[in-house]
Amino acid sequence: MTDTTAHRPDDHRDIRHGRIGVLLVNLGTPDEPTTKSVRRYLAEFLSDPRVVEIPPIIWQPILRAIILNTRPKQSAHAYQQVWTKEGSPLAAITRRQARALQTRLGEDARVDYAMRYGNPSIGRQLQALKDEGCDRILVAPLYPQYSGATTATVVDSVGDALRTMRWQPATRTMPPYHDDPAYIEALARDAARQMATLDFDPEVLLLSFHGMPERTLLLGDPYHCQCRKTARLLGEALAQDYPRLRIDTTFQSRFGRAKWLEPYTDDTLAAEAKTGTKRLVVAAPGFTADCLETLEELEIRGREQFLEAGGERYATLSCLNDGAAGMDLIESLVRRELSGWLGRG
């Protein structure tokens, strides 16, 4: 092999290259549980045309004049109830997932994480990986089910970042994995582990997914169908060990006056209690890490809704987070998507 370094000019810049990068991406979070920080976060999040599909000329006046003057204070209060010493639960857990994956991959790849909205941003982290010599980067959105408002907007942000780079890295995007056997196995394994620790025998397991406006389904977004398939496969995986457990699917976190995917989680919790269900468990298989929606909306408010309506025992299962089942899944997905890159050279 020819030694190309022997003829390198004295003024040739020493640029790091040849490494592989992995960027785990989740939705986002404010930097602090304050009204000001939440307002800044919501302004970015709700200004994304993939998140709110209303013409900006109509939506922006509503967002600026009404929503950003009322919702941030309410959301800040909710964040304050779940904030940790490490900061936002979502950011803290995603950071731990990146560290755990780095340990598993070792020197094969450089692993980091980003938030689609808020910090650290996708653009900043892609540039940081490139500066460390990563000229091949796998972007891994941690969304099991595809939606234009989640996976697609990550890809949009990656494109925006690449447009600013003179020397772009080669990129791959990890696809959704809603029906991947490794994902279903991880969910079933972890749900069974957690339910085994309960001091009551649940009658119902509610699988709560993040909601989307119903019009997204009518416009061709596959999210609803993929959530339903995940729920069906998970139910089948749990059926042998929990034959008497009824498993239902609901959608949470609706916003505004438009019709969203049904049935709604909060309405279902109250209805279950009122019709005689006494012991209920909720899981959120569409969330890779615990966050405001699981820790405050399901664990705190969901519990109140169920018990106030007549329920007696209630529990929420943690997300996969950085536990063994969750990290086995992430490592499996990432190694598969790095095929042809790992071991090269």
Secondary structure as GFF3:
##gff-version 3
##sequence-region A 1 345
A	DSSP	three_ten_helix	4	7	.	.	.	ID=ss1
A	DSSP	beta_strand	19	29	.	.	.	ID=ss2
A	DSSP	alpha_helix	35	45	.	.	.	ID=ss3
A	DSSP	alpha_helix	56	62	.	.	.	ID=ss4
A	DSSP	pi_helix	63	67	.	.	.	ID=ss5
A	DSSP	alpha_helix	68	82	.	.	.	ID=ss6
A	DSSP	alpha_helix	89	105	.	.	.	ID=ss7
A	DSSP	three_ten_helix	106	108	.	.	.	ID=ss8
A	DSSP	beta_strand	110	118	.	.	.	ID=ss9
A	DSSP	alpha_helix	122	131	.	.	.	ID=ss10
A	DSSP	beta_strand	134	141	.	.	.	ID=ss11
A	DSSP	alpha_helix	151	162	.	.	.	ID=ss12
A	DSSP	beta_strand	170	173	.	.	.	ID=ss13
A	DSSP	alpha_helix	181	195	.	.	.	ID=ss14
A	DSSP	beta_strand	204	210	.	.	.	ID=ss15
A	DSSP	alpha_helix	214	218	.	.	.	ID=ss16
A	DSSP	alpha_helix	223	239	.	.	.	ID=ss17
A	DSSP	beta_strand	246	252	.	.	.	ID=ss18
A	DSSP	alpha_helix	265	274	.	.	.	ID=ss19
A	DSSP	beta_strand	279	283	.	.	.	ID=ss20
A	DSSP	alpha_helix	292	292	.	.	.	ID=ss21
A	DSSP	pi_helix	293	302	.	.	.	ID=ss22
A	DSSP	alpha_helix	303	308	.	.	.	ID=ss23
A	DSSP	beta_strand	313	316	.	.	.	ID=ss24
A	DSSP	alpha_helix	324	337	.	.	.	ID=ss25
###
